[in-house]
């Protein structure tokens, strides 16, 4: 995971993102990666 996350984030920077309050979503292939601000941490949700 530690090796793959920086590569994934680098690829996602080039894509158009969908912004919602306290979260950001990145579509990638058939999945949507949703990063949410949860107080003093971030949560990652992956939807098919």
Order of alpha helices (4+ residues) and beta strands (2+ residues): alpha-beta-beta-beta-beta
